[in-house]
Amino acid sequence: MQATARTKYVRMSPFKVRRVLELVKGKTVQEALDVLHFTRKNAATPIYKTIHTAYSNLSNQEENERFDMSDVVIKNAYVDGGSVIKRFRPMSMGRAGKIRKRTSHITIIVEL
């Protein structure tokens, strides 16, 4: 039995989120949440919330059953690039420099 959780349009570059996501792939939910709690990266917060949501989705599938967090494993976790917010900034000699503010879509799949 498995459950999925997606967080879309996180205002963070997918490259930065992938660095933190590699820390938790293949671990149990309890281990992953412990690691993310002490990780000093800004990407840890949305990943923490997404993992917790995926665990809650698994618990809600079976109404009368309770699962221990140490039994549930993160089967797959990946980040896709979302839409890019484009801004312009004045540069030297009257030019305009392009600034791309990237977003991410985080997907976590947990399995019992």
SVG drawing of the C-alpha trace seen along z (x, -y; Angstrom):
<svg xmlns="http://www.w3.org/2000/svg" viewBox="-12 -53 40 55">
<polyline fill="none" stroke="black" stroke-width="0.4" points="0.0,0.0 1.4,-3.4 0.4,-7.1 1.6,-10.2 1.9,-13.8 2.8,-16.7 3.8,-20.3 3.6,-22.6 5.1,-26.0 7.7,-26.1 9.6,-29.3 13.0,-27.6 15.3,-26.3 15.0,-22.6 18.8,-22.3 18.7,-23.4 15.8,-21.2 17.4,-18.1 20.5,-18.5 18.3,-18.1 16.1,-15.4 19.0,-13.1 19.4,-12.9 16.1,-11.2 15.5,-8.9 15.0,-5.3 14.8,-6.0 11.8,-5.4 9.5,-8.4 10.7,-8.7 14.4,-8.8 13.7,-11.3 11.8,-13.6 14.6,-13.5 17.3,-14.2 15.3,-17.1 14.6,-18.6 18.4,-19.1 19.3,-20.1 20.2,-23.7 18.9,-24.3 15.8,-26.3 14.6,-23.4 14.2,-21.1 10.9,-22.8 8.8,-22.1 10.2,-18.6 9.4,-17.9 5.8,-19.1 5.4,-17.0 6.7,-13.8 4.4,-14.4 1.5,-14.9 2.3,-11.7 2.3,-9.8 -1.0,-11.3 -2.5,-10.3 -1.4,-6.7 -3.1,-6.8 -6.3,-8.1 -6.5,-5.4 -7.2,-2.8 -9.6,-4.4 -9.3,-2.0 -5.6,-1.2 -2.7,-3.0 0.8,-2.8 4.0,-3.4 6.3,-6.0 9.2,-3.6 7.4,-1.0 6.6,-3.4 9.4,-3.9 10.0,-6.6 9.7,-4.7 10.4,-7.5 11.1,-11.2 11.8,-13.6 11.7,-17.3 10.5,-18.8 11.0,-22.3 7.9,-24.5 7.1,-27.7 9.7,-30.5 8.9,-34.0 10.8,-36.4 12.0,-39.8 14.3,-42.4 16.9,-44.5 18.7,-47.5 22.3,-46.8 25.2,-48.9 25.1,-50.8 21.3,-51.0 20.7,-47.3 18.3,-45.1 19.4,-41.9 17.0,-38.9 16.4,-37.4 14.7,-34.0 13.0,-33.1 12.6,-29.4 9.9,-27.2 9.8,-23.5 7.2,-20.7 8.1,-18.2 6.6,-14.7 7.0,-12.1 5.7,-8.5 5.6,-6.4 5.0,-2.7 4.1,-0.4"/>
</svg>
